[in-house]
């Protein structure tokens, strides 16, 4: 569940960062450090990466951390 919540946060923040709305764009710059903190759990993610790439990195991290 944590992976899904982190993925939703990262995708939301990414979409805010590229939004045309001035207010959302400004807010996204204020929370850039939060994006970096959550993204650091999954390796080197940046706002320059696509949404599909962010989802893939989180999914791979989830798969590799499953304990059977």
The first five atom37 places (N, CA, C, CB, O) and aatype in JSON, in Angstrom:
{
  "aatype": [20, 20, 20, 20, 20, 20, 20, 20, 20, 20, 20, 20, 20, 20, 20, 20, 20, 20, 20, 20, 20, 20, 20, 20, 20, 20, 20, 20, 20, 20, 20, 20, 20, 20, 20, 20, 20, 20, 20, 20, 20, 20, 20, 20, 20, 20, 20, 20, 20, 20, 20, 20, 20, 20, 20, 20, 20, 20, 20, 20, 20, 20, 20, 20, 20, 20, 20, 20],
  "atom_mask": [
    [1, 1, 1, 1, 1],
    [1, 1, 1, 1, 1],
    [1, 1, 1, 1, 1],
    [1, 1, 1, 1, 1],
    [1, 1, 1, 1, 1],
    [1, 1, 1, 1, 1],
    [1, 1, 1, 1, 1],
    [1, 1, 1, 1, 1],
    [1, 1, 1, 1, 1],
    [1, 1, 1, 1, 1],
    [1, 1, 1, 1, 1],
    [1, 1, 1, 1, 1],
    [1, 1, 1, 1, 1],
    [1, 1, 1, 1, 1],
    [1, 1, 1, 1, 1],
    [1, 1, 1, 1, 1],
    [1, 1, 1, 1, 1],
    [1, 1, 1, 1, 1],
    [1, 1, 1, 1, 1],
    [1, 1, 1, 1, 1],
    [1, 1, 1, 1, 1],
    [1, 1, 1, 1, 1],
    [1, 1, 1, 1, 1],
    [1, 1, 1, 1, 1],
    [1, 1, 1, 1, 1],
    [1, 1, 1, 1, 1],
    [1, 1, 1, 1, 1],
    [1, 1, 1, 1, 1],
    [1, 1, 1, 1, 1],
    [1, 1, 1, 1, 1],
    [1, 1, 1, 1, 1],
    [1, 1, 1, 1, 1],
    [1, 1, 1, 1, 1],
    [1, 1, 1, 1, 1],
    [1, 1, 1, 1, 1],
    [1, 1, 1, 1, 1],
    [1, 1, 1, 1, 1],
    [1, 1, 1, 1, 1],
    [1, 1, 1, 1, 1],
    [1, 1, 1, 1, 1],
    [1, 1, 1, 1, 1],
    [1, 1, 1, 1, 1],
    [1, 1, 1, 1, 1],
    [1, 1, 1, 1, 1],
    [1, 1, 1, 1, 1],
    [1, 1, 1, 1, 1],
    [1, 1, 1, 1, 1],
    [1, 1, 1, 1, 1],
    [1, 1, 1, 1, 1],
    [1, 1, 1, 1, 1],
    [1, 1, 1, 1, 1],
    [1, 1, 1, 1, 1],
    [1, 1, 1, 1, 1],
    [1, 1, 1, 1, 1],
    [1, 1, 1, 1, 1],
    [1, 1, 1, 1, 1],
    [1, 1, 1, 1, 1],
    [1, 1, 1, 1, 1],
    [1, 1, 1, 1, 1],
    [1, 1, 1, 1, 1],
    [1, 1, 1, 1, 1],
    [1, 1, 1, 1, 1],
    [1, 1, 1, 1, 1],
    [1, 1, 1, 1, 1],
    [1, 1, 1, 1, 1],
    [1, 1, 1, 1, 1],
    [1, 1, 1, 1, 1],
    [1, 1, 1, 1, 1]
  ],
  "atom_positions": [
    [[0.82, -1.19, 0.0], [0.0, 0.0, 0.0], [0.87, 1.26, 0.0], [-0.93, -0.01, 1.2], [0.53, 2.25, -0.65]],
    [[1.96, 1.22, 0.71], [2.85, 2.38, 0.77], [3.38, 2.74, -0.61], [4.02, 2.1, 1.72], [3.5, 3.91, -0.96]],
    [[3.7, 1.71, -1.4], [4.22, 1.96, -2.75], [3.19, 2.69, -3.6], [4.62, 0.64, -3.42], [3.53, 3.61, -4.35]],
    [[1.94, 2.29, -3.48], [0.89, 2.92, -4.27], [0.69, 4.37, -3.85], [-0.42, 2.15, -4.12], [0.51, 5.25, -4.7]],
    [[0.73, 4.63, -2.56], [0.58, 6.01, -2.07], [1.75, 6.87, -2.55], [0.48, 6.04, -0.53], [1.56, 7.99, -2.99]],
    [[2.97, 6.34, -2.45], [4.14, 7.08, -2.92], [4.04, 7.35, -4.41], [5.43, 6.31, -2.61], [4.36, 8.44, -4.88]],
    [[3.6, 6.34, -5.16], [3.47, 6.51, -6.61], [2.46, 7.6, -6.93], [3.07, 5.19, -7.27], [2.69, 8.43, -7.81]],
    [[1.34, 7.59, -6.23], [0.31, 8.62, -6.48], [0.84, 10.01, -6.14], [-0.95, 8.33, -5.66], [0.55, 10.97, -6.86]],
    [[1.61, 10.13, -5.06], [2.21, 11.43, -4.69], [3.17, 11.91, -5.77], [2.93, 11.33, -3.34], [3.11, 13.06, -6.18]],
    [[4.06, 11.01, -6.21], [5.05, 11.39, -7.21], [4.41, 11.82, -8.51], [6.01, 10.25, -7.45], [4.81, 12.81, -9.12]],
    [[3.41, 11.07, -8.95], [2.72, 11.41, -10.2], [1.97, 12.73, -10.06], [1.76, 10.28, -10.61], [1.98, 13.55, -10.97]],
    [[1.31, 12.92, -8.92], [0.59, 14.17, -8.68], [1.54, 15.36, -8.7], [-0.15, 14.12, -7.35], [1.27, 16.36, -9.36]],
    [[2.65, 15.25, -8.0], [3.62, 16.35, -7.95], [4.23, 16.61, -9.32], [4.74, 16.06, -6.94], [4.47, 17.75, -9.7]],
    [[4.47, 15.54, -10.07], [5.02, 15.68, -11.43], [4.03, 16.44, -12.31], [5.34, 14.29, -12.05], [4.42, 17.35, -13.05]],
    [[2.75, 16.08, -12.22], [1.73, 16.75, -13.03], [1.56, 18.21, -12.61], [0.39, 16.01, -12.93], [1.3, 19.07, -13.44]],
    [[1.69, 18.49, -11.32], [1.64, 19.88, -10.86], [2.79, 20.69, -11.44], [1.68, 19.94, -9.32], [2.62, 21.85, -11.8]],
    [[3.96, 20.07, -11.53], [5.15, 20.77, -11.99], [5.04, 21.19, -13.46], [6.37, 19.9, -11.8], [5.6, 22.22, -13.85]],
    [[4.33, 20.41, -14.26], [4.24, 20.73, -15.69], [2.89, 21.37, -16.04], [4.44, 19.48, -16.52], [2.57, 21.5, -17.22]],
    [[2.12, 21.76, -15.05], [0.8, 22.34, -15.26], [0.92, 23.78, -15.75], [-0.02, 22.28, -13.98], [1.86, 24.49, -15.4]],
    [[-0.05, 24.19, -16.57], [-0.07, 25.57, -17.08], [-0.61, 26.57, -16.07], [-0.9, 25.63, -18.34], [-0.41, 27.77, -16.22]],
    [[-1.28, 26.08, -15.05], [-1.84, 26.94, -14.02], [-0.71, 27.55, -13.2], [-2.82, 26.15, -13.11], [0.13, 26.83, -12.65]],
    [[-0.68, 28.85, -13.12], [0.41, 29.56, -12.43], [0.48, 29.21, -10.95], [0.23, 31.06, -12.6], [1.57, 29.06, -10.4]],
    [[-0.66, 29.09, -10.32], [-0.68, 28.79, -8.88], [-0.15, 27.39, -8.61], [-2.11, 28.92, -8.32], [0.68, 27.2, -7.72]],
    [[-0.62, 26.41, -9.38], [-0.12, 25.04, -9.2], [1.37, 24.94, -9.51], [-0.9, 24.07, -10.08], [2.11, 24.23, -8.83]],
    [[1.79, 25.64, -10.55], [3.2, 25.65, -10.91], [4.05, 26.22, -9.77], [3.43, 26.45, -12.2], [5.11, 25.69, -9.45]],
    [[3.58, 27.31, -9.17], [4.31, 27.92, -8.05], [4.35, 27.0, -6.84], [3.66, 29.26, -7.67], [5.39, 26.85, -6.2]],
    [[3.23, 26.38, -6.54], [3.19, 25.43, -5.42], [4.12, 24.25, -5.65], [1.76, 24.93, -5.2], [4.75, 23.76, -4.71]],
    [[4.2, 23.78, -6.88], [5.06, 22.63, -7.16], [6.53, 22.95, -6.89], [4.88, 22.18, -8.61], [7.29, 22.08, -6.49]],
    [[6.92, 24.19, -7.12], [8.3, 24.58, -6.82], [8.55, 24.66, -5.32], [8.62, 25.91, -7.48], [9.69, 24.49, -4.87]],
    [[7.51, 24.93, -4.55], [7.66, 24.98, -3.1], [7.8, 23.59, -2.48], [6.47, 25.7, -2.48], [8.39, 23.44, -1.42]],
    [[7.26, 22.58, -3.14], [7.31, 21.22, -2.6], [8.31, 20.32, -3.33], [5.93, 20.59, -2.66], [8.26, 19.1, -3.21]],
    [[9.21, 20.92, -4.07], [10.19, 20.15, -4.83], [11.03, 19.25, -3.92], [11.11, 21.1, -5.62], [11.4, 18.15, -4.31]],
    [[11.34, 19.72, -2.72], [12.13, 18.91, -1.8], [11.36, 17.68, -1.32], [12.57, 19.76, -0.6], [11.96, 16.65, -1.05]],
    [[10.04, 17.79, -1.22], [9.23, 16.63, -0.84], [9.26, 15.58, -1.94], [7.77, 17.05, -0.55], [9.34, 14.39, -1.65]],
    [[9.21, 16.02, -3.19], [9.32, 15.09, -4.31], [10.65, 14.36, -4.24], [9.18, 15.84, -5.66], [10.71, 13.14, -4.4]],
    [[11.7, 15.11, -3.99], [13.04, 14.51, -3.93], [13.15, 13.51, -2.78], [14.1, 15.6, -3.77], [13.8, 12.47, -2.91]],
    [[12.51, 13.82, -1.64], [12.58, 12.92, -0.49], [11.87, 11.6, -0.77], [11.96, 13.59, 0.74], [12.39, 10.54, -0.46]],
    [[10.68, 11.68, -1.35], [9.95, 10.44, -1.65], [10.63, 9.7, -2.79], [8.47, 10.75, -2.02], [10.73, 8.47, -2.76]],
    [[11.1, 10.42, -3.79], [11.75, 9.79, -4.94], [13.06, 9.12, -4.56], [11.99, 10.81, -6.03], [13.47, 8.16, -5.21]],
    [[13.73, 9.61, -3.54], [15.01, 9.02, -3.15], [14.86, 7.59, -2.65], [15.68, 9.87, -2.08], [15.82, 6.82, -2.66]],
    [[13.67, 7.23, -2.2], [13.41, 5.86, -1.77], [13.47, 4.88, -2.94], [12.04, 5.76, -1.09], [13.68, 3.68, -2.74]],
    [[13.29, 5.38, -4.16], [13.21, 4.52, -5.33], [14.37, 4.71, -6.3], [11.91, 4.78, -6.05], [14.29, 4.29, -7.46]],
    [[15.4, 5.33, -5.86], [16.55, 5.56, -6.73], [16.57, 7.0, -7.19], [16.51, 4.62, -7.94], [16.07, 7.89, -6.51]],
    [[17.15, 7.22, -8.33], [17.31, 8.58, -8.83], [16.15, 8.96, -9.73], [18.64, 8.73, -9.58], [16.22, 8.79, -10.95]],
    [[15.1, 9.47, -9.14], [13.97, 9.99, -9.91], [14.1, 11.5, -9.95], [12.61, 9.56, -9.29], [14.53, 12.13, -8.98]],
    [[13.72, 12.07, -11.06], [13.72, 13.53, -11.17], [12.42, 13.98, -11.81], [14.94, 14.04, -11.98], [11.69, 13.17, -12.38]],
    [[12.13, 15.25, -11.73], [10.93, 15.79, -12.34], [11.01, 15.77, -13.86], [10.7, 17.2, -11.86], [10.0, 15.97, -14.53]],
    [[12.2, 15.54, -14.4], [12.36, 15.48, -15.85], [11.89, 14.14, -16.42], [13.81, 15.71, -16.22], [11.7, 14.02, -17.63]],
    [[11.69, 13.14, -15.58], [11.25, 11.83, -16.05], [9.76, 11.83, -16.33], [11.6, 10.74, -15.03], [9.0, 12.61, -15.75]],
    [[9.36, 10.94, -17.22], [7.94, 10.85, -17.58], [7.15, 10.16, -16.47], [7.77, 10.1, -18.91], [7.72, 9.49, -15.6]],
    [[5.84, 10.32, -16.51], [4.97, 9.69, -15.53], [5.07, 8.18, -15.63], [3.51, 10.15, -15.73], [5.1, 7.49, -14.61]],
    [[5.12, 7.65, -16.85], [5.22, 6.19, -17.01], [6.53, 5.66, -16.45], [5.11, 5.81, -18.5], [6.56, 4.55, -15.9]],
    [[7.6, 6.42, -16.56], [8.88, 6.0, -16.01], [8.84, 6.01, -14.48], [10.01, 6.91, -16.51], [9.4, 5.12, -13.84]],
    [[8.18, 6.98, -13.89], [8.04, 7.04, -12.43], [7.26, 5.82, -11.95], [7.32, 8.36, -12.0], [7.65, 5.18, -10.97]],
    [[6.16, 5.5, -12.63], [5.37, 4.33, -12.26], [6.18, 3.05, -12.38], [4.11, 4.24, -13.13], [6.08, 2.17, -11.53]],
    [[6.98, 2.94, -13.43], [7.79, 1.74, -13.66], [8.84, 1.58, -12.55], [8.48, 1.81, -15.03], [9.05, 0.46, -12.07]],
    [[9.49, 2.65, -12.16], [10.52, 2.58, -11.12], [9.91, 2.16, -9.78], [11.23, 3.93, -10.98], [10.5, 1.35, -9.06]],
    [[8.75, 2.7, -9.45], [8.08, 2.33, -8.21], [7.66, 0.87, -8.26], [6.87, 3.23, -7.94], [7.81, 0.15, -7.27]],
    [[7.14, 0.42, -9.4], [6.72, -0.97, -9.54], [7.9, -1.92, -9.4], [6.03, -1.17, -10.89], [7.8, -2.93, -8.71]],
    [[9.01, -1.62, -10.04], [10.2, -2.47, -9.94], [10.7, -2.53, -8.51], [11.33, -1.94, -10.87], [11.1, -3.59, -8.03]],
    [[10.67, -1.42, -7.82], [11.07, -1.4, -6.41], [10.15, -2.29, -5.57], [11.06, 0.04, -5.86], [10.61, -3.01, -4.69]],
    [[8.86, -2.24, -5.86], [7.89, -3.07, -5.14], [8.17, -4.55, -5.39], [6.45, -2.72, -5.57], [8.19, -5.35, -4.45]],
    [[8.39, -4.91, -6.64], [8.63, -6.32, -7.0], [9.9, -6.84, -6.35], [8.73, -6.47, -8.52], [9.92, -7.97, -5.87]],
    [[10.96, -6.03, -6.32], [12.23, -6.51, -5.76], [12.21, -6.59, -4.24], [13.34, -5.6, -6.19], [13.05, -7.28, -3.65]],
    [[11.27, -5.91, -3.6], [11.21, -5.93, -2.14], [10.17, -6.88, -1.56], [10.94, -4.55, -1.64], [9.99, -6.94, -0.35]],
    [[9.49, -7.62, -2.42], [8.5, -8.6, -1.93], [9.23, -9.77, -1.31], [7.56, -9.09, -3.09], [10.18, -10.3, -1.88]],
    [[8.79, -10.14, -0.14], [9.37, -11.29, 0.58], [8.38, -12.44, 0.51], [9.71, -10.92, 2.07], [7.22, -12.29, 0.9]],
    [[8.83, -13.57, 0.02], [7.97, -14.76, -0.06], [8.17, -15.63, 1.13], [8.23, -15.54, -1.32], [7.53, -16.68, 1.24]]
  ]
}
